[in-house]
């Protein structure tokens, strides 16, 4: 998968959590994740979910 595909898929996953955020802003966040090897090595949806979990507490 190339960079643009990864960013697009990641942005789609981010949209599920942030539906009101502009598409360009979602793509910018996804591009920032792509720029970091830690996230880039994951599938885009997995990277988005893991990144989101850092700031969103899980309710048990």
N, C-alpha and C positions, 0 to 999 in steps of 0.2 A: 504494500500500500504506500502510495506516495504522500508527501506532506499535505497537499490540499485535501485529499480524501480523508486523511486522519483528522485534520482540523474540522472539516465539515461534519464528520460523524461525532466528534467530541462536542461541537457546538450544538448539534441536535440533542444530545444527552443533557447538556447544560440547560437547554430551553425547557426541558421537562420540569426543572426546578425553578427556573426564572422565566416564566412565559411572557412577562411584560418587558423584559430587557430587549433592546434593539438587536437585530441579527448581527450587525457590524460589531457591537460590543461583545456578543457571545463569541464571535469569530476571533476577536482580539484576545479574549481570555483563553480560548482554545489554542491560539498561536503561542501564547505565553507558556502554556503547558507543554506544547510541542518543543519549545526551545530548551526545555530541561530534560536531560536524558532520563532522569528518574521516571518521568511520566511517559515520555515517548516510547519507552520499551514495552509499555502496556497497550492493550487494545484501547482505542479511544474512549469507548463507553466506560470501560473499567477505570481508566485514568480519571475521567470526569467524576465518576462516583466516588473514588477514593479521595480525590481532591476536595470534593464537597463535604465528605465526612469529617474532614479536619476541622471544619468550622460549624458543623451542624450536629448538635448532640443527639444521640440516639435515645429514644424514650423506650424504656423496657417495661 
